[in-house]
Amino acid sequence: MITLTALQTKEIVSIETGKRIGHIIDLEIDVDQGKITDIIIGARSGISQLFNKQSEYTIPWSNIVTFGDDVILIK
């Protein structure tokens, strides 16, 4: 079992591009089925870094390939 806090420390990396995307900031859960449906990733890039502004991306849980010690690989 893994906690949200532990997930938030892992960096999200695309296996297709090798690009570092960001870190998990939240999860979307289907309460009727009791399953995680999506991860919400916060990413700082470009000019938004200057103002500490964070972009958010939603990635379906099914796109997760594997959990490593320090990273989560997604497709």
Residue frames as a rotation matrix with the C-alpha (Angstrom) as fourth column:
MET 1
0.585 0.811 0.000 0.00
0.811 -0.585 0.000 0.00
0.000 0.000 -1.000 0.00
ILE 2
-0.610 -0.755 0.240 1.18
0.761 -0.643 -0.089 3.54
0.222 0.128 0.967 -0.72
THR 3
0.062 0.614 -0.787 -0.03
0.737 -0.560 -0.379 6.84
-0.674 -0.556 -0.487 0.71
LEU 4
0.829 0.279 0.485 -0.86
0.533 -0.659 -0.531 10.07
0.171 0.699 -0.695 -1.15
THR 5
0.800 -0.584 -0.140 2.01
-0.406 -0.698 0.590 11.74
-0.442 -0.415 -0.795 0.70
ALA 6
-0.039 -0.831 0.555 4.43
0.136 0.546 0.827 9.13
-0.990 0.107 0.092 -0.66
LEU 7
0.282 0.218 0.934 3.02
0.928 0.186 -0.323 9.55
-0.244 0.958 -0.150 -4.18
GLN 8
0.982 0.187 0.018 3.47
0.187 -0.960 -0.211 13.32
-0.022 0.210 -0.977 -3.99
THR 9
0.425 -0.895 -0.139 7.23
-0.351 -0.304 0.885 12.97
-0.834 -0.327 -0.443 -3.46
LYS 10
-0.156 -0.465 0.871 7.70
0.598 0.658 0.458 11.03
-0.786 0.592 0.176 -6.71
GLU 11
-0.448 -0.069 -0.892 8.34
-0.534 -0.779 0.328 12.86
-0.717 0.623 0.312 -9.96
ILE 12
0.552 0.679 0.483 6.12
0.120 0.509 -0.852 12.05
-0.825 0.529 0.200 -12.95
VAL 13
-0.472 -0.762 -0.443 8.09
-0.493 -0.189 0.849 11.13
-0.731 0.620 -0.287 -16.11
SER 14
0.642 0.658 -0.394 6.76
-0.668 0.227 -0.709 10.34
-0.377 0.718 0.585 -19.59
ILE 15
0.123 -0.598 0.792 8.16
0.160 0.800 0.578 7.09
-0.979 0.055 0.194 -20.99
GLU 16
0.678 0.205 0.706 7.53
0.704 0.098 -0.704 8.32
-0.213 0.974 -0.077 -24.54
THR 17
0.759 -0.342 0.555 9.52
0.074 -0.801 -0.595 11.56
0.647 0.492 -0.582 -24.31
GLY 18
-0.079 -0.782 -0.618 11.58
0.860 0.260 -0.439 11.15
0.504 -0.566 0.652 -21.13
LYS 19
-0.350 0.005 0.937 10.24
-0.080 -0.997 -0.024 14.56
0.933 -0.083 0.349 -20.08
ARG 20
-0.810 0.112 -0.576 9.76
0.586 0.111 -0.802 15.36
-0.026 -0.987 -0.156 -16.41
ILE 21
-0.214 0.846 0.489 6.16
0.516 -0.328 0.791 16.48
0.829 0.422 -0.366 -16.06
GLY 22
-0.147 0.178 0.973 5.78
-0.656 -0.754 0.039 17.38
0.741 -0.632 0.228 -12.40
HIS 23
-0.990 -0.132 -0.040 4.44
-0.047 0.594 -0.803 15.95
0.130 -0.794 -0.594 -9.16
ILE 24
-0.251 0.941 -0.228 1.05
0.663 0.338 0.668 14.64
0.705 0.016 -0.709 -8.05
ILE 25
-0.892 0.025 0.452 -0.93
-0.292 -0.795 -0.532 17.31
0.346 -0.606 0.716 -6.23
ASP 26
-0.259 0.864 0.433 -4.27
-0.818 0.042 -0.574 15.52
-0.514 -0.503 0.695 -6.01
LEU 27
-0.979 0.059 0.195 -6.27
0.136 0.901 0.411 12.45
-0.151 0.429 -0.891 -7.01
GLU 28
-0.287 0.947 -0.142 -9.74
-0.941 -0.252 0.225 12.02
0.178 0.198 0.964 -8.51
ILE 29
-0.964 -0.008 0.264 -11.67
-0.113 0.916 -0.385 9.15
-0.239 -0.401 -0.885 -7.00
ASP 30
-0.333 0.895 -0.296 -14.87
-0.411 0.145 0.900 7.46
0.849 0.421 0.320 -8.19
VAL 31
-0.642 0.063 0.764 -16.59
-0.764 0.038 -0.645 7.11
-0.070 -0.997 0.023 -4.82
ASP 32
0.479 0.878 -0.015 -19.22
-0.870 0.473 -0.140 4.74
-0.116 0.080 0.990 -6.21
GLN 33
0.766 -0.254 -0.591 -16.60
-0.098 0.862 -0.497 2.23
0.635 0.438 0.636 -7.34
GLY 34
0.888 -0.454 0.074 -13.97
-0.086 -0.005 0.996 3.12
-0.452 -0.891 -0.044 -4.74
LYS 35
0.343 -0.777 0.528 -11.25
0.908 0.417 0.024 3.53
-0.239 0.471 0.849 -7.37
ILE 36
-0.104 -0.480 -0.871 -8.79
0.010 -0.876 0.482 6.24
-0.995 0.041 0.096 -8.33
THR 37
0.704 0.445 0.554 -9.67
0.548 0.157 -0.822 7.47
-0.453 0.882 -0.133 -11.82
ASP 38
0.639 -0.473 0.607 -7.13
0.335 -0.539 -0.773 10.25
0.692 0.697 -0.186 -12.45
ILE 39
0.051 -0.654 -0.755 -4.05
0.939 -0.226 0.259 11.89
-0.339 -0.722 0.602 -11.01
ILE 40
0.961 0.180 0.211 -3.73
0.233 -0.938 -0.257 15.67
0.152 0.296 -0.943 -10.97
ILE 41
0.118 -0.992 -0.046 -0.20
0.993 0.117 0.034 16.82
-0.028 -0.050 0.998 -11.74
GLY 42
0.905 0.048 -0.423 1.15
0.102 -0.989 0.107 20.23
-0.413 -0.141 -0.900 -10.88
ALA 43
0.194 -0.860 0.472 3.91
0.979 0.201 -0.036 21.53
-0.064 0.469 0.881 -13.13
ARG 44
0.611 -0.126 -0.781 5.88
0.033 -0.982 0.184 24.76
-0.791 -0.138 -0.597 -13.05
SER 45
0.019 -0.633 0.774 7.41
0.937 0.281 0.206 25.84
-0.348 0.722 0.598 -16.31
GLY 46
-0.153 -0.172 0.973 8.68
0.792 -0.610 0.016 28.88
0.591 0.773 0.230 -18.16
ILE 47
-0.534 -0.035 0.845 7.49
-0.137 -0.982 -0.128 32.30
0.834 -0.184 0.519 -17.08
SER 48
0.559 0.828 0.046 5.02
-0.210 0.088 0.974 30.82
0.802 -0.554 0.223 -14.58
GLN 49
0.222 -0.562 -0.797 8.00
0.844 0.520 -0.131 29.74
0.488 -0.644 0.590 -12.42
LEU 50
-0.699 -0.539 0.470 8.80
0.301 -0.818 -0.490 33.38
0.649 -0.201 0.734 -11.79
PHE 51
-0.364 0.672 0.645 5.40
-0.736 -0.632 0.243 33.97
0.571 -0.387 0.725 -10.27
ASN 52
-0.910 -0.064 0.410 5.17
-0.326 0.723 -0.610 30.56
-0.257 -0.688 -0.678 -8.56
LYS 53
0.094 0.967 -0.236 2.15
-0.940 0.008 -0.342 29.77
-0.329 0.254 0.909 -10.73
GLN 54
-0.710 -0.327 0.624 1.40
-0.247 0.945 0.214 26.11
-0.660 -0.002 -0.751 -11.26
SER 55
-0.291 0.596 -0.748 -0.23
-0.895 0.106 0.433 24.49
0.338 0.796 0.503 -14.28
GLU 56
-0.222 0.289 0.931 -2.41
-0.553 0.750 -0.364 21.46
-0.803 -0.596 -0.007 -13.63
TYR 57
-0.467 0.070 -0.882 -2.70
-0.781 0.434 0.448 18.39
0.414 0.898 -0.147 -15.83
THR 58
0.288 0.599 0.747 -5.11
-0.769 0.609 -0.192 15.49
-0.570 -0.519 0.637 -15.43
ILE 59
-0.546 -0.509 -0.665 -3.72
-0.771 0.616 0.161 12.08
0.328 0.601 -0.729 -16.34
PRO 60
0.587 0.782 -0.212 -5.91
-0.647 0.610 0.458 8.94
0.487 -0.132 0.863 -16.32
TRP 61
0.328 -0.409 0.851 -4.82
-0.749 0.436 0.499 6.38
-0.575 -0.802 -0.163 -13.73
SER 62
0.825 0.067 0.561 -4.72
0.197 0.896 -0.397 3.80
-0.529 0.438 0.726 -16.54
ASN 63
0.831 -0.553 0.064 -1.80
-0.150 -0.333 -0.931 5.72
0.536 0.764 -0.360 -18.13
ILE 64
0.373 -0.721 0.584 0.49
-0.889 -0.096 0.448 4.86
-0.267 -0.686 -0.677 -15.23
VAL 65
0.381 -0.351 -0.855 3.03
-0.470 0.723 -0.506 2.28
0.796 0.595 0.110 -16.36
THR 66
0.240 -0.357 -0.903 4.95
0.696 0.712 -0.096 1.70
0.677 -0.605 0.419 -13.14
PHE 67
0.940 -0.025 0.341 5.91
-0.264 -0.690 0.674 3.15
0.218 -0.724 -0.655 -9.77
GLY 68
0.167 -0.946 -0.277 9.65
0.367 0.321 -0.873 3.43
0.915 0.045 0.401 -9.15
ASP 69
-0.103 -0.303 -0.947 11.51
0.994 0.006 -0.110 4.43
0.040 -0.953 0.301 -6.00
ASP 70
-0.612 -0.261 -0.746 11.73
0.393 -0.920 0.000 8.09
-0.686 -0.293 0.666 -7.06
VAL 71
-0.798 0.289 -0.529 9.52
-0.583 -0.596 0.552 8.37
-0.156 0.749 0.644 -10.15
ILE 72
0.041 0.829 0.558 6.19
0.108 0.551 -0.827 7.36
-0.993 0.094 -0.067 -11.60
LEU 73
-0.920 -0.384 -0.074 6.37
-0.057 -0.054 0.997 6.46
-0.387 0.922 0.027 -15.29
ILE 74
0.113 0.993 -0.020 3.36
-0.033 -0.016 -0.999 7.30
-0.993 0.113 0.031 -17.46
LYS 75
-0.536 -0.219 0.816 2.51
0.775 0.258 0.578 6.83
-0.337 0.941 0.031 -21.13
